[in-house]
Amino acid sequence: MLNGIDHVGIAVEDLDGAVELYRRTLGVEPAHRGVVESQGVEEVLFEVGDSRIQLVGALGPDTPVGRFLAKRGPGLHHLGLRVDDVAVTLQTLRAAGVPLVDESPRSGSRGTTIAFVHPAGMGGVLVELVQGAP
Ligand code: CO
């Protein structure tokens, strides 16, 4: 079911400033940057081994990440877990009584299929299931 950590999502107020911070401190260069309208974010990805760090900035205050930033400020936002089949994993979680943000799989960036699982069912961690990461 689980194949690895696809990425760690970090909410940032200032995407350019965060990119510069990672570049200056960790010496990494962005591998990808793009807007994901469906999630209300602009994202930057750094490749780290076979995983990634995903910086997410809000496209506006009335988006999930915008509300997160207003409430908690910048920091760790979600854990992206690589799975074989998002639909099957959602079924398993639903059967276990875990509350879901997404009841069915949807399109993510980079041609992936994703679904978010509610933190209330995962010990306070917002989990993003990711299938088909390149
Ligand atoms: Co993510």
Backbone and ligand atoms as CSV (ligand in chain L), in Angstrom:
chain,resi,resn,atom,element,x,y,z
A,1,MET,N,N,0.834,-1.197,0.000
A,1,MET,CA,C,0.000,0.000,0.000
A,1,MET,C,C,0.878,1.261,0.000
A,2,LEU,N,N,1.742,1.404,1.007
A,2,LEU,CA,C,2.642,2.563,1.056
A,2,LEU,C,C,3.962,2.251,0.365
A,3,ASN,N,N,4.405,3.160,-0.492
A,3,ASN,CA,C,5.666,2.962,-1.213
A,3,ASN,C,C,6.755,3.929,-0.815
A,4,GLY,N,N,6.396,4.934,-0.044
A,4,GLY,CA,C,7.426,5.892,0.350
A,4,GLY,C,C,6.842,7.247,0.643
A,5,ILE,N,N,7.732,8.152,0.982
A,5,ILE,CA,C,7.319,9.538,1.209
A,5,ILE,C,C,7.527,10.285,-0.100
A,6,ASP,N,N,6.430,10.645,-0.747
A,6,ASP,CA,C,6.529,11.354,-2.023
A,6,ASP,C,C,7.064,12.765,-1.803
A,7,HIS,N,N,6.505,13.443,-0.808
A,7,HIS,CA,C,6.979,14.790,-0.506
A,7,HIS,C,C,6.489,15.231,0.861
A,8,VAL,N,N,7.140,16.270,1.359
A,8,VAL,CA,C,6.686,16.968,2.556
A,8,VAL,C,C,6.239,18.354,2.104
A,9,GLY,N,N,5.013,18.729,2.452
A,9,GLY,CA,C,4.465,20.016,2.042
A,9,GLY,C,C,4.651,21.061,3.136
A,10,ILE,N,N,5.195,22.208,2.765
A,10,ILE,CA,C,5.467,23.282,3.717
A,10,ILE,C,C,4.752,24.542,3.250
A,11,ALA,N,N,3.920,25.086,4.110
A,11,ALA,CA,C,3.184,26.309,3.771
A,11,ALA,C,C,4.073,27.517,4.008
A,12,VAL,N,N,4.111,28.406,3.017
A,12,VAL,CA,C,4.956,29.600,3.139
A,12,VAL,C,C,4.145,30.851,2.818
A,13,GLU,N,N,4.519,31.949,3.457
A,13,GLU,CA,C,3.874,33.240,3.185
A,13,GLU,C,C,4.457,33.861,1.916
A,14,ASP,N,N,5.757,33.669,1.759
A,14,ASP,CA,C,6.512,34.352,0.699
A,14,ASP,C,C,7.298,33.293,-0.074
A,15,LEU,N,N,6.756,32.906,-1.230
A,15,LEU,CA,C,7.352,31.803,-1.989
A,15,LEU,C,C,8.763,32.144,-2.452
A,16,ASP,N,N,8.938,33.347,-2.984
A,16,ASP,CA,C,10.272,33.728,-3.465
A,16,ASP,C,C,11.287,33.742,-2.314
A,17,GLY,N,N,10.843,34.261,-1.167
A,17,GLY,CA,C,11.729,34.306,-0.008
A,17,GLY,C,C,12.083,32.913,0.480
A,18,ALA,N,N,11.105,32.001,0.441
A,18,ALA,CA,C,11.350,30.629,0.891
A,18,ALA,C,C,12.293,29.903,-0.065
A,19,VAL,N,N,12.109,30.132,-1.367
A,19,VAL,CA,C,13.013,29.520,-2.343
A,19,VAL,C,C,14.441,29.989,-2.088
A,20,GLU,N,N,14.573,31.275,-1.834
A,20,GLU,CA,C,15.903,31.834,-1.582
A,20,GLU,C,C,16.507,31.244,-0.308
A,21,LEU,N,N,15.665,31.062,0.719
A,21,LEU,CA,C,16.137,30.459,1.972
A,21,LEU,C,C,16.680,29.053,1.730
A,22,TYR,N,N,15.925,28.233,0.988
A,22,TYR,CA,C,16.360,26.853,0.730
A,22,TYR,C,C,17.605,26.820,-0.137
A,23,ARG,N,N,17.662,27.756,-1.095
A,23,ARG,CA,C,18.823,27.828,-1.981
A,23,ARG,C,C,20.080,28.199,-1.185
A,24,ARG,N,N,19.917,29.197,-0.332
A,24,ARG,CA,C,21.063,29.735,0.411
A,24,ARG,C,C,21.531,28.792,1.516
A,25,THR,N,N,20.580,28.149,2.197
A,25,THR,CA,C,20.957,27.340,3.358
A,25,THR,C,C,21.258,25.896,2.992
A,26,LEU,N,N,20.496,25.327,2.066
A,26,LEU,CA,C,20.639,23.902,1.746
A,26,LEU,C,C,21.229,23.662,0.371
A,27,GLY,N,N,21.404,24.727,-0.395
A,27,GLY,CA,C,22.054,24.591,-1.689
A,27,GLY,C,C,21.237,23.856,-2.726
A,28,VAL,N,N,19.922,23.895,-2.587
A,28,VAL,CA,C,19.068,23.195,-3.553
A,28,VAL,C,C,18.443,24.194,-4.528
A,29,GLU,N,N,18.200,23.706,-5.737
A,29,GLU,CA,C,17.569,24.521,-6.772
A,29,GLU,C,C,16.184,23.955,-7.076
A,30,PRO,N,N,15.200,24.822,-7.293
A,30,PRO,CA,C,13.859,24.321,-7.623
A,30,PRO,C,C,13.873,23.459,-8.887
A,31,ALA,N,N,13.168,22.319,-8.821
A,31,ALA,CA,C,13.042,21.448,-9.987
A,31,ALA,C,C,11.757,21.765,-10.752
A,32,HIS,N,N,10.837,22.424,-10.066
A,32,HIS,CA,C,9.535,22.695,-10.682
A,32,HIS,C,C,8.876,23.852,-9.940
A,33,ARG,N,N,8.175,24.702,-10.691
A,33,ARG,CA,C,7.367,25.740,-10.054
A,33,ARG,C,C,6.109,25.907,-10.887
A,34,GLY,N,N,4.964,25.976,-10.243
A,34,GLY,CA,C,3.742,26.135,-11.017
A,34,GLY,C,C,2.537,26.403,-10.141
A,35,VAL,N,N,1.494,26.930,-10.768
A,35,VAL,CA,C,0.241,27.208,-10.083
A,35,VAL,C,C,-0.675,25.992,-10.211
A,36,VAL,N,N,-1.278,25.589,-9.083
A,36,VAL,CA,C,-2.282,24.524,-9.102
A,36,VAL,C,C,-3.600,25.176,-8.681
A,37,GLU,N,N,-4.330,25.660,-9.689
A,37,GLU,CA,C,-5.571,26.415,-9.429
A,37,GLU,C,C,-6.550,25.620,-8.576
A,38,SER,N,N,-6.666,24.319,-8.868
A,38,SER,CA,C,-7.655,23.489,-8.177
A,38,SER,C,C,-7.398,23.413,-6.673
A,39,GLN,N,N,-6.138,23.647,-6.269
A,39,GLN,CA,C,-5.816,23.613,-4.841
A,39,GLN,C,C,-5.567,25.005,-4.278
A,40,GLY,N,N,-5.635,26.011,-5.146
A,40,GLY,CA,C,-5.441,27.386,-4.684
A,40,GLY,C,C,-4.025,27.682,-4.241
A,41,VAL,N,N,-3.064,27.016,-4.861
A,41,VAL,CA,C,-1.672,27.209,-4.446
A,41,VAL,C,C,-0.746,27.449,-5.630
A,42,GLU,N,N,0.382,28.076,-5.321
A,42,GLU,CA,C,1.530,28.029,-6.209
A,42,GLU,C,C,2.563,27.181,-5.498
A,43,GLU,N,N,3.142,26.222,-6.216
A,43,GLU,CA,C,4.068,25.297,-5.581
A,43,GLU,C,C,5.449,25.373,-6.200
A,44,VAL,N,N,6.426,25.063,-5.361
A,44,VAL,CA,C,7.806,24.885,-5.811
A,44,VAL,C,C,8.266,23.539,-5.266
A,45,LEU,N,N,8.892,22.753,-6.133
A,45,LEU,CA,C,9.392,21.443,-5.703
A,45,LEU,C,C,10.913,21.406,-5.753
A,46,PHE,N,N,11.495,20.865,-4.691
A,46,PHE,CA,C,12.919,20.539,-4.657
A,46,PHE,C,C,13.034,19.018,-4.629
A,47,GLU,N,N,13.842,18.461,-5.514
A,47,GLU,CA,C,14.089,17.016,-5.492
A,47,GLU,C,C,15.100,16.723,-4.384
A,48,VAL,N,N,14.752,15.774,-3.519
A,48,VAL,CA,C,15.641,15.374,-2.429
A,48,VAL,C,C,15.700,13.851,-2.446
A,49,GLY,N,N,16.762,13.302,-3.031
A,49,GLY,CA,C,16.805,11.846,-3.211
A,49,GLY,C,C,15.630,11.427,-4.070
A,50,ASP,N,N,14.897,10.407,-3.624
A,50,ASP,CA,C,13.719,10.000,-4.400
A,50,ASP,C,C,12.442,10.602,-3.792
A,51,SER,N,N,12.620,11.659,-3.006
A,51,SER,CA,C,11.483,12.365,-2.418
A,51,SER,C,C,11.611,13.857,-2.768
A,52,ARG,N,N,10.723,14.654,-2.221
A,52,ARG,CA,C,10.704,16.068,-2.555
A,52,ARG,C,C,10.308,16.924,-1.353
A,53,ILE,N,N,10.724,18.170,-1.393
A,53,ILE,CA,C,10.167,19.189,-0.511
A,53,ILE,C,C,9.273,20.058,-1.384
A,54,GLN,N,N,8.034,20.226,-0.972
A,54,GLN,CA,C,7.066,21.036,-1.725
A,54,GLN,C,C,6.748,22.280,-0.909
A,55,LEU,N,N,7.129,23.432,-1.431
A,55,LEU,CA,C,6.725,24.693,-0.806
A,55,LEU,C,C,5.397,25.101,-1.421
A,56,VAL,N,N,4.425,25.430,-0.586
A,56,VAL,CA,C,3.130,25.856,-1.107
A,56,VAL,C,C,2.776,27.239,-0.574
A,57,GLY,N,N,2.538,28.144,-1.502
A,57,GLY,CA,C,2.060,29.477,-1.174
A,57,GLY,C,C,0.605,29.590,-1.591
A,58,ALA,N,N,-0.185,30.360,-0.850
A,58,ALA,CA,C,-1.616,30.483,-1.134
A,58,ALA,C,C,-1.858,31.477,-2.261
A,59,LEU,N,N,-2.811,31.168,-3.140
A,59,LEU,CA,C,-3.206,32.104,-4.193
A,59,LEU,C,C,-4.113,33.202,-3.646
A,60,GLY,N,N,-4.652,32.993,-2.455
A,60,GLY,CA,C,-5.491,34.002,-1.819
A,60,GLY,C,C,-5.815,33.585,-0.407
A,61,PRO,N,N,-6.381,34.510,0.399
A,61,PRO,CA,C,-6.677,34.189,1.798
A,61,PRO,C,C,-7.793,33.149,1.956
A,62,ASP,N,N,-8.693,33.086,0.963
A,62,ASP,CA,C,-9.837,32.168,1.071
A,62,ASP,C,C,-9.556,30.858,0.329
A,63,THR,N,N,-8.394,30.284,0.616
A,63,THR,CA,C,-7.997,28.981,0.078
A,63,THR,C,C,-7.568,28.135,1.270
A,64,PRO,N,N,-7.485,26.818,1.104
A,64,PRO,CA,C,-7.076,25.994,2.261
A,64,PRO,C,C,-5.730,26.425,2.863
A,65,VAL,N,N,-4.740,26.686,2.001
A,65,VAL,CA,C,-3.436,27.084,2.535
A,65,VAL,C,C,-3.490,28.517,3.084
A,66,GLY,N,N,-4.290,29.389,2.457
A,66,GLY,CA,C,-4.457,30.743,2.971
A,66,GLY,C,C,-5.040,30.728,4.376
A,67,ARG,N,N,-6.043,29.867,4.586
A,67,ARG,CA,C,-6.651,29.770,5.923
A,67,ARG,C,C,-5.679,29.157,6.926
A,68,PHE,N,N,-4.902,28.171,6.459
A,68,PHE,CA,C,-3.891,27.552,7.324
A,68,PHE,C,C,-2.880,28.598,7.787
A,69,LEU,N,N,-2.395,29.414,6.849
A,69,LEU,CA,C,-1.392,30.433,7.179
A,69,LEU,C,C,-1.951,31.462,8.156
A,70,ALA,N,N,-3.222,31.841,7.957
A,70,ALA,CA,C,-3.832,32.826,8.846
A,70,ALA,C,C,-3.956,32.277,10.262
A,71,LYS,N,N,-4.219,30.975,10.352
A,71,LYS,CA,C,-4.464,30.355,11.649
A,71,LYS,C,C,-3.166,29.966,12.357
A,72,ARG,N,N,-2.240,29.383,11.608
A,72,ARG,CA,C,-1.048,28.801,12.241
A,72,ARG,C,C,0.270,29.425,11.811
A,73,GLY,N,N,0.232,30.198,10.721
A,73,GLY,CA,C,1.493,30.740,10.218
A,73,GLY,C,C,2.230,29.707,9.387
A,74,PRO,N,N,3.364,30.089,8.830
A,74,PRO,CA,C,4.101,29.183,7.957
A,74,PRO,C,C,4.674,27.998,8.726
A,75,GLY,N,N,4.866,26.889,8.005
A,75,GLY,CA,C,5.455,25.695,8.622
A,75,GLY,C,C,4.981,24.433,7.945
A,76,LEU,N,N,5.225,23.304,8.608
A,76,LEU,CA,C,4.834,22.001,8.059
A,76,LEU,C,C,3.328,21.981,7.808
A,77,HIS,N,N,2.930,21.569,6.619
A,77,HIS,CA,C,1.519,21.601,6.249
A,77,HIS,C,C,0.947,20.205,6.017
A,78,HIS,N,N,1.617,19.392,5.215
A,78,HIS,CA,C,1.110,18.037,4.981
A,78,HIS,C,C,2.218,17.073,4.600
A,79,LEU,N,N,1.883,15.778,4.713
A,79,LEU,CA,C,2.796,14.697,4.381
A,79,LEU,C,C,2.251,13.978,3.159
A,80,GLY,N,N,3.030,13.936,2.089
A,80,GLY,CA,C,2.617,13.258,0.860
A,80,GLY,C,C,3.142,11.835,0.845
A,81,LEU,N,N,2.225,10.864,0.908
A,81,LEU,CA,C,2.616,9.457,0.937
A,81,LEU,C,C,2.337,8.805,-0.412
A,82,ARG,N,N,3.335,8.102,-0.929
A,82,ARG,CA,C,3.220,7.427,-2.223
A,82,ARG,C,C,2.498,6.094,-2.044
A,83,VAL,N,N,1.448,5.904,-2.808
A,83,VAL,CA,C,0.684,4.650,-2.745
A,83,VAL,C,C,0.500,4.094,-4.162
A,84,ASP,N,N,0.203,2.776,-4.239
A,84,ASP,CA,C,-0.016,2.144,-5.549
A,84,ASP,C,C,-1.283,2.675,-6.191
A,85,ASP,N,N,-2.334,2.791,-5.383
A,85,ASP,CA,C,-3.653,3.074,-5.934
A,85,ASP,C,C,-4.433,3.939,-4.931
A,86,VAL,N,N,-4.617,5.199,-5.245
A,86,VAL,CA,C,-5.284,6.119,-4.320
A,86,VAL,C,C,-6.708,5.660,-4.021
A,87,ALA,N,N,-7.417,5.190,-5.055
A,87,ALA,CA,C,-8.813,4.780,-4.857
A,87,ALA,C,C,-8.908,3.620,-3.867
A,88,VAL,N,N,-8.025,2.667,-3.998
A,88,VAL,CA,C,-8.032,1.500,-3.102
A,88,VAL,C,C,-7.680,1.940,-1.676
A,89,THR,N,N,-6.701,2.820,-1.555
A,89,THR,CA,C,-6.299,3.301,-0.226
A,89,THR,C,C,-7.438,4.079,0.430
A,90,LEU,N,N,-8.148,4.893,-0.360
A,90,LEU,CA,C,-9.301,5.622,0.190
A,90,LEU,C,C,-10.362,4.653,0.713
A,91,GLN,N,N,-10.596,3.589,-0.034
A,91,GLN,CA,C,-11.577,2.584,0.413
A,91,GLN,C,C,-11.160,1.977,1.742
A,92,THR,N,N,-9.881,1.647,1.844
A,92,THR,CA,C,-9.362,1.035,3.071
A,92,THR,C,C,-9.524,1.989,4.255
A,93,LEU,N,N,-9.183,3.270,4.034
A,93,LEU,CA,C,-9.274,4.255,5.103
A,93,LEU,C,C,-10.727,4.510,5.494
A,94,ARG,N,N,-11.606,4.582,4.483
A,94,ARG,CA,C,-13.026,4.807,4.752
A,94,ARG,C,C,-13.577,3.664,5.601
A,95,ALA,N,N,-13.179,2.446,5.233
A,95,ALA,CA,C,-13.642,1.268,5.983
A,95,ALA,C,C,-13.134,1.293,7.418
A,96,ALA,N,N,-11.979,1.926,7.632
A,96,ALA,CA,C,-11.398,2.024,8.974
A,96,ALA,C,C,-11.970,3.213,9.752
A,97,GLY,N,N,-12.891,3.958,9.114
A,97,GLY,CA,C,-13.537,5.065,9.811
A,97,GLY,C,C,-12.726,6.350,9.825
A,98,VAL,N,N,-11.734,6.447,8.958
A,98,VAL,CA,C,-10.900,7.648,8.911
A,98,VAL,C,C,-11.605,8.715,8.065
A,99,PRO,N,N,-11.798,9.926,8.602
A,99,PRO,CA,C,-12.457,10.976,7.820
A,99,PRO,C,C,-11.567,11.449,6.666
A,100,LEU,N,N,-12.193,11.675,5.520
A,100,LEU,CA,C,-11.460,12.041,4.312
A,100,LEU,C,C,-11.783,13.476,3.916
A,101,VAL,N,N,-10.799,14.178,3.391
A,101,VAL,CA,C,-11.052,15.479,2.774
A,101,VAL,C,C,-11.618,15.255,1.371
A,102,ASP,N,N,-10.972,14.352,0.637
A,102,ASP,CA,C,-11.418,13.997,-0.714
A,102,ASP,C,C,-12.044,12.607,-0.695
A,103,GLU,N,N,-13.302,12.521,-1.083
A,103,GLU,CA,C,-13.993,11.233,-1.081
A,103,GLU,C,C,-13.572,10.361,-2.267
A,104,SER,N,N,-13.025,11.014,-3.305
A,104,SER,CA,C,-12.543,10.250,-4.457
A,104,SER,C,C,-11.254,10.888,-4.974
A,105,PRO,N,N,-10.458,10.113,-5.728
A,105,PRO,CA,C,-9.186,10.633,-6.220
A,105,PRO,C,C,-9.389,11.812,-7.166
A,106,ARG,N,N,-8.423,12.721,-7.191
A,106,ARG,CA,C,-8.461,13.828,-8.147
A,106,ARG,C,C,-7.061,14.062,-8.705
A,107,SER,N,N,-6.981,14.957,-9.692
A,107,SER,CA,C,-5.707,15.216,-10.352
A,107,SER,C,C,-4.835,16.122,-9.504
A,108,GLY,N,N,-3.560,15.756,-9.370
A,108,GLY,CA,C,-2.584,16.605,-8.708
A,108,GLY,C,C,-1.641,17.193,-9.744
A,109,SER,N,N,-0.570,17.808,-9.279
A,109,SER,CA,C,0.411,18.347,-10.226
A,109,SER,C,C,1.258,17.210,-10.786
A,110,ARG,N,N,1.992,17.484,-11.854
A,110,ARG,CA,C,2.930,16.543,-12.465
A,110,ARG,C,C,2.244,15.246,-12.921
A,111,GLY,N,N,0.959,15.321,-13.261
A,111,GLY,CA,C,0.272,14.131,-13.761
A,111,GLY,C,C,-0.061,13.094,-12.710
A,112,THR,N,N,-0.014,13.492,-11.449
A,112,THR,CA,C,-0.299,12.538,-10.377
A,112,THR,C,C,-1.799,12.480,-10.091
A,113,THR,N,N,-2.181,11.430,-9.385
A,113,THR,CA,C,-3.518,11.306,-8.832
A,113,THR,C,C,-3.374,11.400,-7.321
A,114,ILE,N,N,-4.221,12.232,-6.707
A,114,ILE,CA,C,-4.043,12.484,-5.273
A,114,ILE,C,C,-5.379,12.446,-4.532
A,115,ALA,N,N,-5.311,12.399,-3.226
A,115,ALA,CA,C,-6.472,12.625,-2.358
A,115,ALA,C,C,-5.936,13.006,-0.984
A,116,PHE,N,N,-6.642,13.930,-0.336
A,116,PHE,CA,C,-6.241,14.341,1.014
A,116,PHE,C,C,-7.087,13.611,2.062
A,117,VAL,N,N,-6.418,13.229,3.141
A,117,VAL,CA,C,-7.047,12.545,4.274
A,117,VAL,C,C,-7.068,13.518,5.436
A,118,HIS,N,N,-8.181,13.606,6.127
A,118,HIS,CA,C,-8.347,14.618,7.173
A,118,HIS,C,C,-7.408,14.383,8.359
A,119,PRO,N,N,-6.786,15.449,8.853
A,119,PRO,CA,C,-5.855,15.277,9.979
A,119,PRO,C,C,-6.521,14.715,11.240
A,120,ALA,N,N,-7.833,14.934,11.364
A,120,ALA,CA,C,-8.521,14.435,12.567
A,120,ALA,C,C,-8.439,12.914,12.674
A,121,GLY,N,N,-8.266,12.246,11.537
A,121,GLY,CA,C,-8.182,10.783,11.555
A,121,GLY,C,C,-6.761,10.263,11.506
A,122,MET,N,N,-5.789,11.181,11.432
A,122,MET,CA,C,-4.392,10.769,11.264
A,122,MET,C,C,-3.489,11.413,12.308
A,123,GLY,N,N,-4.029,11.531,13.520
A,123,GLY,CA,C,-3.196,12.042,14.611
A,123,GLY,C,C,-2.750,13.478,14.429
A,124,GLY,N,N,-3.564,14.257,13.737
A,124,GLY,CA,C,-3.237,15.673,13.583
A,124,GLY,C,C,-2.407,15.996,12.356
A,125,VAL,N,N,-2.136,14.979,11.515
A,125,VAL,CA,C,-1.323,15.198,10.312
A,125,VAL,C,C,-2.213,15.151,9.071
A,126,LEU,N,N,-2.190,16.225,8.295
A,126,LEU,CA,C,-2.872,16.218,7.001
A,126,LEU,C,C,-2.051,15.353,6.051
A,127,VAL,N,N,-2.658,14.292,5.545
A,127,VAL,CA,C,-1.960,13.344,4.673
A,127,VAL,C,C,-2.486,13.483,3.252
A,128,GLU,N,N,-1.565,13.548,2.295
A,128,GLU,CA,C,-1.917,13.552,0.873
A,128,GLU,C,C,-1.449,12.228,0.279
A,129,LEU,N,N,-2.381,11.448,-0.248
A,129,LEU,CA,C,-2.030,10.212,-0.940
A,129,LEU,C,C,-1.644,10.580,-2.369
A,130,VAL,N,N,-0.550,10.017,-2.854
A,130,VAL,CA,C,-0.033,10.356,-4.186
A,130,VAL,C,C,0.231,9.073,-4.974
A,131,GLN,N,N,-0.335,9.043,-6.170
A,131,GLN,CA,C,-0.144,7.893,-7.058
A,131,GLN,C,C,0.437,8.393,-8.378
A,132,GLY,N,N,1.381,7.626,-8.916
A,132,GLY,CA,C,1.874,7.924,-10.253
A,132,GLY,C,C,2.861,9.052,-10.328
A,133,ALA,N,N,3.619,9.292,-9.257
A,133,ALA,CA,C,4.635,10.342,-9.297
A,133,ALA,C,C,5.756,9.940,-10.250
A,134,PRO,N,N,6.216,10.866,-11.091
A,134,PRO,CA,C,7.277,10.525,-12.048
A,134,PRO,C,C,8.594,10.239,-11.352
L,1,CO,CO,CO,1.403,18.103,-1.592
